[in-house]
Amino acid sequence: MQTITLFSISPTSGEPVYRQFLAQVQRFVSSGRLQAGDSLPSIREVAKALTVNPMTVSKAYSLLEASGYVERCKGVGMKVLEVADSSPEEHLRTSLRELADKAKQLGLSMRDTRLLLKQNWELNWEHNWEHNWEHNWEQQDD
């Protein structure tokens, strides 16, 4: 599996792109999808694949390095480090608390919130599958 296909950015999410990318790397490390010693794609590769400014990716990589998730290896690029981090469930629990707070503030019921979560889960899975399929297909043409 090519690492770059793991990442997806939502330009309309309201969250800065560098934070989306940063959070995805952190989650993939915590879940074991990215493991110590794995190489991350170059700044240029990520920027091209996600159609973002290379400085955006560079900022995320610098923050990941500062927080101990990756290290810069001369001539090799970024390598994932062994991270004594919280579990994937803890990462999700934090996000779910934030989601629950926002839903309550907006006056949404638990039922409506669950329905929105389910719809977005399915849309996200479908989008990632289609994106990965198209990306892998393009790679075969090279």
Beta strands, then each sheet from edge to edge (+ up, - down):
strand 1: 70-73
strand 2: 77-80
sheet 1: 1+ 2-
end
